[in-house]
Amino acid sequence: MTLLSRIIIHLILQLMQHISKFLNIFLLAFIFILSGVNIGAQEDDTLLWRAALGGSVIGHPIAEVNSVVVITDGGNLRSYSSEGRLLWDYFARGRLSPFLSRTREGTSYISRTNGILIAVNRSGRELWQINMGSPLIHPVLIGWDGRLFIFTQDRISCITAAGFPLWTRNLEKNIILEPFLDVTGGIILVMEDGEIRRFSPYGSYVSFVLIERERQEIPVAASSVILPERGASVILLHENRQIEIIYLAPDSAEEAYGISLRGILELPSIPFATTGISVAGSNITGREDQAAVLFRDGRVGIISFGRREILWTAASHAREADLRAISSTGDYKLLFDERGVYLLTKTGVSSFDLNGNRLWNMSLSERATAPALGDDGILFSGGNDWLLYAHFAETRARPRQSLLFGEEARGTYGLWNFRPSSPAYYMTFNEAEIIRRLDVISRAIQSGNIGTNETEYALWLMEIAGIYVVNPVLIRQAPISVFYRVEALRLLAFIGSRESIAFLVNIFNRDPDPNVRAAAARTIGRIGVDPEGLAITTFSNAVFPPSPLTDEVILTAIAESTGALCRFSGPPLSETGVRILASLTTPERPPLTRRQALREITSF
């Protein structure tokens, strides 16, 4: 080998050594960067996972039944499981307002900034859109029976879960505190001039002004409790540390939404001006007279209005300067349930037991909004870095009434607890009167403003449709024809709610006429909700052995209703629903039923 060849080989070897060192350094640096990320995550041993959102979180996330939903500024509504799996991603085709609400069935309600209200089911499927005419100013408030109360700049509107309008009322004033349901199911609004309005679920309202003072004091917080002596009451907390209490009228019909007394509560002065209040969760027994309170200096406490004393106060992670910034926007959460009291802000979380003992604190890097705490103890928060974080906050999971749905409403409106008149009552019906009243109700529904007539209309329609539900003796001589019973059921679909499902299932099971039974099934599908699975179980029993139905009219209606329930409520109803529909497509089923079942399956 020549000298030149040796020199070339030596240079090549030297070059390869330098390249190898460079690659090693590059590889070590790359590993260090990656390990730096991992170490950063491990420094917070509560961090379970994080997910890229593609935008910043706006509004408060909502955690429910092992999942969380978040709105991003790109116009998306996204849902993740507690394990970090993306369940679905809905694009709203426009900018979204930061207001998010979610029902116990898992349906989310969001609004574009142009006032388009959108319902998205728990599978990410759009159910309907409604143009409210102007942007929302507060999150949708969900009534006990699933009806929706929507607040725009100058109006309050009420619609059913299926999107059918019930009533609209002009407000003519600004709302200064976030609306809430009182303990009887009425809606409390605090107006800009200190007027308090209490709406019934059916659109009637009473208003009153605060006690006359030299200078009108506007409440800084409000809640509703049940006092041992007075019953349902509304509590108003003022900047001047006074507590005003409004004793609500006895619970009877429309009077349930009136006022019986009001006055200043005799209770020791609150030591610090209040910025927030939260009523006790519905699962807490024996604490209906209590509320958790957030003070402006960062303290958290519980006030017993029945005992007229502050039970305890404790310092939280929040500081007075931070609270001044967030109190005007309401960008915090104060939770009060059987586990204790939680204060959640963009900078951290403080947790206390019901006796005021600190359980834990968690500091967060500056988040976009206040986080959400799930019933399983997982904390979800969205950062300004376009990431969703999930932290393991605590091991104390809330006891669940259902593994499939969220927390039940605090009460029921009782409208659908059907108690028909005596059998002789039905004999007073005449065809001309039935036709007239059906037309009146149909016109009211078309106008979208049923309002205070809702209870009267619903009860009368139930009388017509439910003639055999508790009066089977009339089976031999029907005083009301099938045509009118079917029409009554059709109209009930426009005002029905989750509370009406049991009544409709009863008609499906007990009415002797197949057309009426089919109409009851279709009405359930148009209402769209079946939170306890009562209807879907009834349909399953009608389709599968040991007593399957063979009537084509009823089976076709079951297929139509089952498809609607699956589309509206999604899982877990869809698991049983798909089995029902698959069975209805088999050759031994009637032809019309097979075609309808195939259409429903195709729509998925």
C-alpha positions in Angstrom: 0.0 0.0 0.0 1.4 3.4 -1.0 2.0 6.2 1.5 -0.7 8.2 -0.2 -3.2 5.4 0.4 -2.3 5.1 4.0 -2.8 8.8 4.5 -6.2 8.7 2.9 -7.3 5.8 5.0 -6.0 7.5 8.2 -8.0 10.7 7.3 -11.1 8.7 6.6 -10.8 6.9 10.0 -10.3 10.2 11.8 -13.3 11.7 10.0 -15.4 8.7 11.0 -14.4 9.1 14.6 -15.4 12.8 14.6 -18.7 11.9 12.9 -19.2 9.2 15.5 -18.5 11.6 18.4 -20.9 14.2 16.8 -23.6 11.6 16.4 -23.1 10.4 20.0 -23.3 14.0 21.3 -26.4 14.7 19.1 -28.0 11.5 20.4 -27.3 12.3 24.0 -28.6 15.8 23.5 -31.8 14.4 21.9 -32.2 11.9 24.8 -31.6 14.7 27.3 -34.3 16.8 25.7 -36.8 14.0 25.8 -35.8 13.0 29.3 -36.2 16.7 30.3 -39.8 16.5 29.2 -40.3 13.3 31.1 -38.6 14.5 34.2 -40.7 17.7 34.1 -43.8 15.5 34.0 -42.4 13.3 36.8 -41.7 16.2 39.0 -45.5 16.5 39.3 -46.3 12.9 40.3 -50.0 13.6 40.1 -49.9 14.2 36.3 -51.6 11.2 34.5 -51.5 12.4 30.9 -51.7 15.4 28.7 -53.2 15.7 25.2 -52.8 18.2 22.4 -56.0 20.2 21.8 -55.0 22.3 18.7 -56.1 25.5 20.5 -56.6 27.1 23.9 -59.4 26.1 26.2 -62.2 28.6 26.6 -64.9 28.2 29.3 -64.9 25.7 32.1 -64.4 22.0 31.2 -67.1 19.6 32.4 -66.2 16.2 33.8 -68.9 13.5 34.0 -69.0 9.7 34.1 -65.3 9.0 33.3 -65.0 11.7 30.6 -64.4 15.4 30.1 -65.6 17.8 27.4 -63.8 21.1 26.6 -64.3 24.0 24.2 -61.3 25.3 22.3 -60.9 28.7 20.6 -60.7 27.0 17.2 -64.4 26.2 17.3 -64.1 22.6 18.5 -65.8 20.7 21.2 -63.6 17.7 22.2 -64.2 14.8 24.6 -61.6 12.7 26.4 -61.9 9.6 28.6 -60.3 9.7 32.0 -57.5 7.6 30.6 -56.7 10.2 28.0 -58.3 8.7 24.9 -59.9 11.1 22.5 -63.5 10.0 22.3 -64.6 12.5 19.7 -64.0 15.9 18.2 -66.9 18.1 17.0 -66.2 21.1 14.8 -68.9 23.8 15.1 -68.0 25.5 11.8 -67.6 28.9 13.5 -66.3 30.6 16.7 -67.8 29.3 19.9 -68.8 31.2 23.1 -67.1 30.0 26.3 -70.4 28.7 27.7 -70.7 24.9 28.0 -73.5 22.9 29.7 -74.0 19.1 29.9 -77.0 17.0 30.9 -76.8 13.8 33.0 -77.4 11.9 29.8 -74.2 13.4 28.4 -75.6 15.8 25.9 -73.5 19.0 25.6 -75.0 22.4 24.7 -72.7 25.0 23.1 -73.3 28.2 21.2 -71.6 30.0 18.3 -70.9 33.6 18.9 -73.6 34.5 16.4 -76.3 33.0 18.7 -76.6 29.5 17.1 -77.3 27.0 19.9 -76.1 23.5 19.2 -76.8 20.2 21.0 -74.1 17.5 20.7 -74.8 14.0 22.1 -72.3 12.0 24.2 -70.9 10.4 21.0 -70.1 13.7 19.4 -73.1 13.7 17.0 -74.9 16.9 16.4 -78.6 16.6 17.3 -80.0 20.0 16.4 -79.2 23.7 15.9 -81.4 26.7 16.9 -80.9 30.3 16.1 -81.5 32.2 19.4 -81.2 35.6 17.6 -78.3 36.9 19.7 -75.3 35.5 21.5 -75.7 33.7 24.9 -74.5 35.6 28.0 -74.6 32.7 30.4 -74.3 28.9 30.1 -77.5 27.1 29.4 -79.3 26.2 32.7 -80.7 22.7 32.7 -84.1 22.2 34.5 -85.0 19.2 36.7 -86.8 17.5 33.8 -84.1 18.2 31.2 -85.7 21.4 29.8 -83.2 24.1 28.9 -83.2 27.8 30.0 -81.3 30.0 27.6 -80.1 33.5 28.4 -79.4 36.1 25.8 -78.9 39.9 26.2 -82.6 40.8 26.7 -84.4 37.5 26.9 -84.8 34.2 28.7 -86.1 31.3 26.6 -87.1 27.7 27.5 -87.0 24.8 25.1 -87.2 21.0 25.5 -84.2 18.7 25.3 -85.3 17.8 21.8 -85.1 21.5 20.8 -88.9 22.3 20.8 -89.6 25.9 22.0 -91.8 26.3 25.1 -91.7 30.0 26.0 -89.8 33.2 25.7 -89.8 36.3 28.1 -88.2 39.7 27.6 -86.1 40.8 30.5 -85.4 44.5 29.6 -82.6 44.6 32.1 -79.1 43.0 32.4 -78.5 40.0 34.6 -75.5 40.6 37.0 -75.1 37.2 38.6 -75.2 33.8 36.9 -78.7 32.5 37.0 -79.4 29.4 39.1 -82.1 26.9 40.1 -83.5 27.3 43.6 -84.4 24.3 45.7 -87.9 24.1 44.3 -86.8 24.2 40.6 -87.5 27.8 40.0 -85.0 30.1 38.2 -83.5 33.0 40.2 -82.3 36.1 38.3 -80.5 39.0 40.0 -80.9 42.1 37.8 -78.6 45.1 37.5 -80.8 47.4 39.6 -81.1 44.9 42.5 -84.5 43.5 41.4 -84.8 39.7 42.0 -86.9 37.7 39.6 -88.1 34.2 40.3 -89.3 32.3 37.2 -91.3 29.1 37.2 -90.3 26.4 34.8 -93.4 27.4 32.8 -92.6 31.1 32.2 -94.5 32.9 34.9 -92.5 35.0 37.4 -92.6 37.2 40.4 -90.2 40.1 41.1 -89.3 42.0 44.2 -86.7 44.6 45.2 -84.4 44.4 48.1 -85.2 46.0 51.4 -85.1 49.8 51.2 -81.8 51.3 52.3 -80.2 54.7 52.0 -78.1 53.2 49.2 -79.3 50.2 47.2 -76.9 47.3 47.8 -76.5 44.9 44.9 -75.8 41.3 46.0 -72.4 39.8 45.3 -73.6 36.2 45.6 -76.8 34.3 45.8 -77.9 30.8 46.6 -80.9 28.7 47.7 -81.3 26.7 50.8 -83.9 24.9 52.9 -84.3 26.4 56.4 -85.7 24.2 59.2 -88.5 26.7 60.1 -89.2 28.4 56.8 -88.5 25.8 54.1 -87.3 26.9 50.7 -85.4 30.2 50.8 -83.1 32.4 48.7 -80.0 33.8 50.3 -78.4 37.1 49.1 -75.0 38.1 50.3 -74.0 41.7 50.1 -70.8 43.7 49.9 -71.6 45.3 53.2 -71.5 41.9 54.9 -75.2 41.8 55.4 -77.2 38.6 54.5 -80.7 39.0 53.1 -83.1 36.1 53.1 -86.2 35.6 51.0 -88.6 33.0 52.3 -90.4 31.4 49.4 -94.1 30.6 49.3 -95.5 27.2 50.1 -95.0 24.6 47.5 -98.4 24.5 45.7 -98.9 25.0 42.0 -97.9 28.5 40.7 -97.7 29.8 44.3 -94.6 27.7 44.6 -92.8 30.5 42.8 -93.9 33.4 44.9 -92.6 35.0 48.0 -94.0 34.8 51.5 -91.5 36.9 53.6 -88.2 38.6 53.3 -85.8 40.2 55.8 -82.3 40.5 57.1 -81.0 37.2 58.5 -79.9 37.4 62.2 -76.5 35.9 61.8 -73.1 37.2 63.0 -71.4 39.5 60.5 -69.4 37.8 57.8 -65.8 38.6 58.6 -64.9 39.3 54.9 -66.8 40.6 51.9 -68.0 37.6 49.9 -67.3 36.9 46.3 -68.8 33.4 45.7 -71.3 30.9 47.1 -72.2 27.3 46.4 -75.2 25.4 47.7 -74.7 22.0 49.1 -74.8 19.1 46.6 -78.0 17.2 46.2 -76.4 14.0 47.6 -75.7 15.6 51.0 -78.4 14.8 53.6 -78.9 17.0 56.6 -77.1 19.9 55.1 -79.8 21.5 53.0 -79.5 24.7 55.1 -75.8 25.2 54.4 -73.7 26.8 51.7 -70.0 27.0 50.9 -68.7 30.5 50.7 -65.6 32.1 49.1 -64.4 35.3 50.8 -62.5 38.0 49.0 -59.3 37.4 51.1 -59.1 33.8 49.8 -60.7 32.1 52.7 -63.3 29.3 52.2 -66.0 28.4 54.7 -69.4 26.9 55.3 -72.4 28.9 56.7 -75.3 27.2 58.3 -78.3 29.5 57.8 -80.5 27.2 59.9 -78.2 27.5 62.9 -77.4 31.1 62.0 -73.6 30.7 62.3 -70.4 30.4 60.3 -69.3 26.8 60.9 -65.7 27.3 59.8 -63.4 29.2 57.6 -60.0 28.1 56.3 -57.3 29.7 54.1 -57.1 28.5 50.5 -54.4 28.7 47.9 -56.0 31.8 46.4 -54.8 35.2 47.2 -56.8 38.4 47.5 -55.2 40.0 44.4 -56.0 36.9 42.4 -59.6 36.9 43.5 -60.1 40.5 42.6 -59.1 39.6 39.0 -61.4 36.5 38.7 -64.4 37.6 40.8 -65.7 39.9 38.1 -65.5 37.2 35.5 -66.5 34.3 37.7 -63.5 32.3 36.5 -63.4 30.0 39.5 -65.5 27.1 40.8 -66.6 26.4 44.3 -67.8 22.8 44.8 -69.7 21.5 47.8 -70.6 17.8 47.9 -70.4 14.9 50.3 -66.6 14.7 49.9 -66.1 18.3 51.1 -65.5 21.8 49.7 -63.3 22.5 46.8 -62.0 25.8 45.4 -60.8 25.6 41.8 -59.0 28.5 40.1 -56.6 28.9 37.2 -53.6 28.7 39.6 -54.6 25.7 41.8 -57.1 23.7 43.8 -57.8 23.7 47.6 -59.7 20.8 49.2 -61.3 20.7 52.6 -63.4 18.1 54.4 -66.9 19.0 55.7 -65.3 20.0 59.1 -62.9 22.5 57.5 -59.7 20.3 57.7 -57.4 20.8 54.8 -57.2 17.6 52.7 -54.8 18.7 49.9 -53.6 21.6 47.8 -52.5 21.5 44.2 -50.7 24.3 42.4 -51.1 24.7 38.7 -49.2 26.6 36.1 -51.3 29.4 34.8 -54.2 27.7 33.1 -56.6 29.1 30.6 -59.7 28.5 32.8 -60.6 27.0 36.1 -60.2 23.2 36.1 -62.9 20.5 36.4 -62.9 17.8 39.1 -64.5 14.5 38.1 -66.4 12.2 40.4 -63.5 9.8 40.1 -61.1 12.2 41.6 -59.3 13.2 38.4 -58.7 16.9 37.8 -58.8 18.2 34.2 -57.3 21.6 33.2 -56.6 23.3 29.9 -53.4 25.4 29.5 -52.6 28.3 27.3 -50.1 25.9 25.7 -52.9 24.2 23.8 -52.7 21.1 26.1 -55.2 19.4 28.2 -53.8 18.1 31.5 -55.2 15.3 33.7 -54.1 15.0 37.3 -54.8 12.4 39.8 -56.2 14.6 42.6 -57.6 12.1 45.2 -58.8 8.6 45.8 -62.2 9.4 47.2 -64.6 8.9 44.4 -68.2 10.0 44.8 -70.8 7.3 45.2 -72.7 7.1 42.0 -76.4 6.5 41.5 -75.7 5.2 38.0 -72.5 4.1 36.3 -73.9 5.3 33.0 -75.3 8.8 33.7 -74.4 11.9 35.7 -75.9 13.1 38.9 -79.7 13.0 39.1 -81.7 16.3 39.4 -82.4 17.6 42.9 -86.1 17.1 42.4 -88.9 16.7 39.8 -91.6 19.1 38.6 -94.2 16.4 39.0 -96.1 17.4 35.9 -96.1 13.8 34.6 -97.3 12.1 37.7 -100.6 11.3 35.9 -103.6 11.1 38.1 -106.7 10.9 35.8 -110.2 11.8 36.8 -112.9 9.3 37.6 -114.2 7.1 34.8 -117.3 9.2 34.6 -115.1 12.2 33.6 -114.3 10.6 30.3 -118.0 10.4 29.4 -118.2 14.2 29.4 -115.9 14.5 26.4 -117.6 15.2 23.1 -116.0 15.1 19.7 -116.4 18.8 18.9 -114.7 19.8 22.1 -111.9 17.4 21.6 -111.3 18.7 18.1 -111.3 22.3 19.3 -108.9 21.8 22.1 -106.5 19.7 20.0 -106.4 22.6 17.5 -105.8 25.2 20.2 -102.9 23.2 21.6 -101.5 22.5 18.2 -101.5 26.2 17.4 -99.8 27.1 20.7 -97.1 24.5 20.0 -96.5 26.0 16.5 -96.2 29.5 18.0 -93.4 28.3 20.3 -94.9 30.0 23.3 -96.9 27.5 25.3 -95.8 29.2 28.5 -98.0 29.0 31.5 -100.6 26.9 29.7 -98.1 24.0 29.6 -99.5 22.3 32.7 -103.1 22.6 31.6 -102.3 21.4 28.1 -100.2 18.5 29.2 -102.7 17.2 31.8 -105.6 17.4 29.2 -103.5 15.6 26.6 -102.6 12.9 29.1 -106.3 12.5 30.0 -107.0 11.9 26.3 -104.1 9.7 25.5 -104.0 7.7 28.8 -107.6 6.7 29.1 -106.7 3.0 29.7 -103.7 3.6 31.8 -105.6 3.5 35.1 -109.1 3.0 33.8 -109.0 -0.5 32.1 -112.7 -0.9 32.9 -113.4 1.3 29.9 -111.8 -1.1 27.5 -115.1 -2.4 26.3 -116.5 1.0 25.4 -114.0 3.5 24.3 -115.4 7.0 24.9 -112.5 8.6 22.9 -111.5 7.3 19.5 -108.1 6.0 18.5 -107.6 8.9 16.2 -107.8 11.5 19.0 -105.6 9.4 21.3 -102.9 9.1 18.7 -103.1 12.9 18.0 -102.8 13.7 21.7 -99.7 11.5 21.9 -98.2 13.3 18.8 -98.7 16.7 20.5 -97.2 15.4 23.8 -93.9 14.8 21.9 -93.4 18.6 21.6 -93.7 19.2 25.4 -92.4 15.9 26.8 -89.4 15.5 28.9 -87.5 12.7 30.7 -90.2 12.8 33.4 -92.8 11.8 30.8 -91.1 8.5 29.7 -92.7 6.4 32.4 -96.2 7.6 31.5 -95.6 6.9 27.8 -94.2 3.4 28.5 -97.3 2.7 30.6 -99.5 3.5 27.6 -97.3 1.4 25.3 -97.7 -1.6 27.7 -101.4 -1.2 28.5 -103.4 0.4 25.8 -105.3 -2.3 23.8 -105.0 -0.6 20.4 -101.8 -1.2 18.4 -102.0 2.3 16.7 -102.0 4.0 20.1 -99.1 1.8 21.3 -97.2 2.7 18.2 -97.9 6.4 18.7 -96.6 6.1 22.3 -93.4 4.5 21.0 -92.9 7.3 18.4 -93.5 10.0 21.0 -90.7 8.5 23.2 -88.3 8.6 20.2 -89.1 12.3 19.4 -88.5 13.3 23.0 -85.1 11.5 22.6 -84.1 10.9 26.2 -84.4 7.7 28.3 -81.9 8.2 31.1 -82.8 5.1 33.1 -83.2 2.9 30.0 -86.9 2.3 30.8 -88.1 2.7 27.3 -85.3 0.8 25.6 -85.8 -2.1 28.0 -89.5 -2.1 27.3 -88.8 -2.3 23.6 -86.3 -5.1 24.1 -88.9 -7.1 26.0 -91.4 -6.5 23.2 -89.0 -7.7 20.5 -87.2 -10.7 22.1 -88.5 -13.9 23.7 -90.3 -15.0 25.8 -93.1 -12.8 24.5 -92.1 -11.1 21.3 -94.7 -9.0 19.4 -95.6 -9.7 15.8 -97.8 -6.7 15.0 -96.2 -4.8 12.1 -97.4 -1.4 13.2 -96.0 -1.6 16.7 -92.7 -3.2 15.6 -92.1 -0.6 13.0 -92.7 2.2 15.6 -90.3 0.4 17.9 -87.7 0.5 15.1 -88.2 4.2 14.5 -88.1 5.1 18.2 -85.1 2.9 19.0 -83.1 4.6 16.2 -84.1 8.0 17.5 -83.1 7.1 21.0 -79.7 5.8 19.8 -79.0 8.9 17.8 -80.0 11.3 20.6 -78.7 9.6 23.7 -75.9 7.5 22.2 -74.2 4.9 24.3 -75.1 3.0 26.5 -78.7 2.9 25.0 -77.2 2.2 21.5 -75.8 -1.1 22.6 -79.2 -2.5 23.3 -80.7 -0.4 20.5 -78.5 -1.9 17.9 -79.4 -5.5 19.0 -83.1 -4.5 18.8 -82.7 -3.1 15.3 -80.6 -6.0 14.1 -83.3 -8.4 15.2 -85.9 -6.4 13.4 -84.1 -6.8 10.1 -84.3 -10.6 10.1 -86.5 -12.4 7.4 -89.2 -13.4 9.8 -90.0 -9.8 10.7 -92.8 -7.9 8.8 -91.5 -6.2 5.6 -92.3 -2.7 6.7 -90.5 -3.3 10.0 -87.4 -4.6 8.2 -87.2 -1.6 5.9 -87.5 0.8 8.8 -84.9 -1.0 10.9 -82.5 -0.9 8.0 -83.0 2.8 7.5 -82.3 3.4 11.2 -79.1 1.3 11.2 -77.9 3.1 8.0 -78.4 6.5 9.7 -75.8 5.6 12.3 
